């Protein structure tokens, strides 16, 4: 068997074992459903479903009402469902049908509380970096954890019965130019062989229909469907994009600059998002004019999770709409920044959190960071952000310019942190991913700004899928405190897998960080994993 045949047979095997593991949860009969992920607000339920065969007349049955599916591919296997005008805080019975034939057992899913209501509790499960193809996930030194290990971590998180789940960025890793044209020969050779075996995406052809669609189902579907399957069918779920979801690492070199996304990146991203992952749903608190808004009012880049007057979670993509405008640049567009600051200033909701795809407080010397920190290669002049360190160790510096870094990113960072700290009653709270780490810090100052009166709690939520691809290996430095940032670290940032649980009440936010690493832990440890950091973040003036 040659290499091509081996890779192709491995893909088929991973698809078979992944689907069977994901779909055999309890006694619920999934029928031909391979993939089922819902989202919800107080009046809508949205659903993405992928089937093992063509479905001629796909229908979602919700409390006896039929909702016709919208096809998300050219083969009749993927569908989106959108049920509107529902009652808030109501448990609905759902089932999937083909015409009049029921395909699945019933299951239950609830809408969110009315925005004017006063619920007392919300539990959120949050993590980052869940992607990684099975062909890069086997062996003790693989870049990504095996799907079975990722599922085990996910199931441990779901065992706490969260009301909702949030996955931050890098749901898919299948970079194009940054791998195929890498400065490192071994990366070029490996990715070329892998991509030739699976099928090489054509960056000049449409994503929908034809060869690109079939390849995208292999390269992206194999990272998403075996992980989630139908496990999330009763858990509203929210997915925030980051750089790899646009099929490139965030890199700026003299040969390419990967963000903002080019046409092929937007097309590949749009197919994957439409076919597999639910959108952010429209809300009265989310302006209609935000970038990324679609005709149906949905958005794939910016959105909010509102839980009555108890909690509001603002989620934003720091890759898809970043700008390269020098002093006025931003990782999010100006109207998104205004929305974030306006909602943060409105304290009618008891607790508020920001969840950007890119972290506040830490740096690994990457190009697309809020911060100018860059690895000091020892050379003079402008430095390119380091990638593939080959065992070298670097110190970060701001004494040398980082190629294509934009001062406006830092300026926007300062404005966002200031609006978080300026809250009169609520603590500043921001959770993020990207850095393949877990930890909790309190930012007390940034540049010439002081947040001593209301420090900003910055949490790295923990990666689900990272194997050996830690920043310390790839970039020659672990995540470090960014320049001009002053912080305390109740739980210092470390390179470990894990997830975060938040329990939100009117008086405080209880945060639990969970961590695991395969080099010094067993798989069975995951099943009883307990938090290594457990703290209550109190509202200002609260004694509880």
TAHU-V165993 format. One line per field, one symbol per residue. phi: phi as a letter, one per 30 degrees, with the letter a starting at -180 (. if undefined). psi: psi as a letter, one per 20 degrees, with the letter a starting at -180 (. if undefined). burial: 1 if it has 24 or more other C-alpha atoms within 12 Angstrom, else 0. Layout:
phi=???
psi=???
burial=???
//
This chain:
phi=.dddddddddddddddddddddccdhcdcdhddcaabcbabdbbbcbcbbcdbdcdbdbccbhicccddcdcbcciccbcbbcchcddhbdccbacbciccdcbddbcbcdddeecdbdcabcccbabhddkdedcbcjdcdebdeedddddddddddddhddabbcchhdbbadcddcdcedceddeddddddddddkddcdccdddiidedddddddcedccdddchcececbebbbcdbeddciaddbbbdcabdbdddedddddeddddddccdddcdadccedcdejdcddidbcbbabccbhcdbbcccbdcbdbdbccidcdadbdeddeddeddddddcdcdbbbcbddbdcjbbbidddbdcdebdddjddidcdedbidhidcbcdbcdbdceidcddddddedddddddddddccddbbcabidhablbbcdcabhccccedaecdcccdjcdcdccddedddciadebddeiccbcbdbedbdbdlabccccbecacdcbccbabddbbcdddddbecddbbbccdddidcd
psi=prgghggghhggghgghgghhhikpbjpoicjphpoprrqbiiqpqppqpqirpphnppppolippoqqppjajjkiqqpqoprlrqqlpoqpqqqqodjpphrrqrqpqrrqphirmqiqppppprrliaoqhikjqqijqhqqqhhgghggghgghijlqhrqppoqlipomqehighkqiphhgggghggghhghpppoijqqhpqahgghghhghghihgghghcjhjhjopqpppqaghijkqqoqoaihqoiqqqrghggggghggghhhpqrpqqqhioqhjqqiprhjirpjhprqopmbjgqpopppokghkqqmkchjrqiqrghggggghghhhokhpgqqqpnripqphqqkjqgmriqipqpoiirrapppppqmiliqpqqqqjiqqppjqphhgggggggghghghiphhqqpppqacgjlrqrpqooiqocjppkhhmqpooppipqhipejlqhhghijprprpqqjpprqnhnqpqnqrarpppoprhhropppppqqphhkqrhhhhhkpqqipoqpoqqpiqj.
burial=0000001101100110011111100000011111111111111111111111001011111100011111111001111111110101100111111100011111101111111000101111111111111111100000111111111111111101011111111111111111110100001000111110111111000011000111111111111111111111111111111111111111111001111110011111111111111111111011100111000011111111111111111111111111110000111111011011111110111111111111111111111111111111100001111111100001111001111111111111111111111110111111111111111111111100111001111111111111111111111111111111111010111111111111111111111111111100000001001011101111110000
//
